[in-house]
């Protein structure tokens, strides 16, 4: 028996934009179903919002996204959910999304894409534990850790 997990992100009206943005960064295919497609009345406030959305890439990246019914869109530049202070990461977020690759060149491309409009918490750079580690909160309010698999 095997088990897999997929991160499911909740948005306030920006799920489609977030999925399209993540597709630009990671590649892959977006699947999206709106509330209207599942029977919400045409013209209702949430009709065009995403009830089931996902992105799956050939490299194995998968994320799901959803628009919370009745919610208002988030600001275009979210306040960081994490910050660096006195050598520690201080956060109010219950989770970070982690993207780990084998080389700095590999993760640098993901970093470059995710950093568009993001609040940088820690720039992507060598650290004590990894040849490359960085942390940011993207323009949709999701906090990411991007790093290189450290040598054993």
C-alpha positions as CSV (number, residue, x, y, z in Angstrom):
1,X,0.0,0.0,0.0
2,X,1.2,3.5,-0.8
3,X,0.0,6.9,0.3
4,X,0.6,10.3,-1.1
5,X,-0.3,13.8,0.1
6,X,-1.1,16.9,-1.9
7,X,-1.2,20.4,-0.6
8,X,-4.6,22.0,-0.8
9,X,-4.5,25.8,-0.8
10,X,-7.6,27.9,0.0
11,X,-8.0,31.3,-1.6
12,X,-10.5,34.2,-1.4
13,X,-11.2,34.5,-5.1
14,X,-7.7,34.2,-6.6
15,X,-7.5,30.4,-7.0
16,X,-7.5,30.5,-10.8
17,X,-4.9,33.2,-10.9
18,X,-2.7,31.3,-8.4
19,X,-3.0,28.0,-10.3
20,X,-2.0,29.9,-13.6
21,X,0.9,31.5,-11.8
22,X,2.2,28.2,-10.4
23,X,1.8,26.7,-13.9
24,X,4.2,29.4,-15.2
25,X,6.7,28.5,-12.5
26,X,6.5,24.7,-12.4
27,X,4.9,23.8,-15.8
28,X,2.2,21.2,-16.0
29,X,-1.5,21.2,-16.6
30,X,-4.2,23.1,-14.7
31,X,-7.6,21.4,-14.1
32,X,-10.3,23.7,-12.8
33,X,-14.0,23.3,-12.0
34,X,-16.2,26.3,-11.1
35,X,-19.1,26.4,-8.7
36,X,-21.4,27.1,-11.7
37,X,-20.2,23.9,-13.4
38,X,-21.4,22.0,-10.3
39,X,-24.8,23.6,-10.3
40,X,-24.5,27.0,-8.7
41,X,-27.0,29.4,-10.3
42,X,-25.5,31.4,-13.2
43,X,-24.7,34.9,-12.1
44,X,-24.4,34.0,-8.4
45,X,-21.4,35.7,-6.7
46,X,-19.3,32.6,-6.6
47,X,-20.3,31.0,-9.9
48,X,-17.0,31.6,-11.7
49,X,-14.8,30.8,-8.7
50,X,-12.9,27.5,-8.4
51,X,-14.4,24.7,-6.3
52,X,-11.9,22.0,-7.4
53,X,-8.6,23.1,-9.0
54,X,-5.3,21.4,-9.4
55,X,-1.9,21.7,-11.1
56,X,0.2,18.6,-11.9
57,X,3.5,18.8,-13.6
58,X,5.7,16.2,-15.2
59,X,8.4,16.8,-12.6
60,X,6.0,15.6,-9.9
61,X,4.8,18.9,-8.5
62,X,1.1,18.8,-7.5
63,X,-1.0,21.4,-5.7
64,X,-4.8,21.8,-5.3
65,X,-6.6,25.1,-5.0
66,X,-10.0,26.3,-3.9
67,X,-11.9,29.5,-3.6
68,X,-13.7,29.9,-0.2
69,X,-17.4,30.6,-1.0
70,X,-18.5,34.1,-0.1
71,X,-15.0,35.4,0.5
72,X,-13.6,38.7,-0.7
73,X,-10.4,38.7,-3.0
74,X,-7.2,39.2,-1.1
75,X,-5.0,42.3,-1.5
76,X,-2.6,42.1,-4.5
77,X,0.4,42.4,-2.2
78,X,-0.2,40.2,0.9
79,X,1.5,41.0,4.2
80,X,4.3,38.5,4.9
81,X,3.3,35.6,7.1
82,X,6.9,35.1,8.1
83,X,9.9,37.3,8.6
84,X,13.5,37.0,9.6
85,X,14.5,38.4,12.9
86,X,17.7,38.0,14.9
87,X,18.7,34.8,13.0
88,X,15.3,33.2,13.4
89,X,12.2,32.8,11.2
90,X,9.2,34.3,13.0
91,X,5.9,33.2,11.6
92,X,2.1,33.1,12.2
93,X,1.6,30.6,9.4
94,X,0.5,27.0,10.2
95,X,2.5,25.6,7.3
96,X,5.1,26.4,4.6
97,X,5.1,24.8,1.1
98,X,8.5,23.3,0.4
99,X,10.1,22.8,-3.0
100,X,13.4,20.8,-2.9
101,X,15.6,20.0,-5.8
102,X,19.0,18.3,-6.3
103,X,21.0,21.3,-7.6
104,X,21.0,25.1,-7.0
105,X,20.4,25.7,-10.7
106,X,17.3,23.6,-10.6
107,X,15.7,25.4,-7.6
108,X,16.9,28.8,-8.7
109,X,14.5,28.6,-11.7
110,X,11.6,27.9,-9.3
111,X,12.8,30.7,-7.0
112,X,12.9,33.2,-9.8
113,X,9.4,32.4,-10.8
114,X,7.9,32.4,-7.3
115,X,9.6,35.6,-6.3
116,X,7.7,37.8,-8.9
117,X,5.7,40.1,-6.6
118,X,6.7,38.2,-3.5
119,X,7.9,39.3,-0.1
120,X,11.4,37.8,0.4
121,X,12.0,36.5,3.9
122,X,15.4,34.9,3.2
123,X,17.1,35.3,-0.2
124,X,18.1,32.1,-2.0
125,X,21.7,31.5,-0.9
126,X,24.0,28.9,0.6
127,X,23.3,28.1,4.3
128,X,24.9,26.0,7.0
129,X,22.7,23.1,6.1
130,X,22.2,23.4,2.3
131,X,23.9,24.6,-0.8
132,X,20.8,26.7,-1.4
133,X,18.0,27.8,0.9
134,X,15.5,30.6,0.5
135,X,12.1,31.6,1.9
136,X,9.4,33.9,0.5
137,X,5.7,34.7,0.7
138,X,4.3,34.9,-2.8
139,X,1.8,37.4,-4.1
140,X,-1.1,35.1,-3.2
141,X,0.0,34.9,0.5
142,X,1.6,31.4,0.3
143,X,4.9,31.0,2.1
144,X,7.4,28.8,0.3
145,X,10.7,27.3,1.3
146,X,12.9,26.6,-1.7
147,X,16.1,24.6,-1.1
148,X,18.7,22.1,-2.3
149,X,18.7,18.6,-0.9
150,X,21.7,18.7,1.5
151,X,24.4,16.0,1.2
152,X,24.0,13.2,3.7
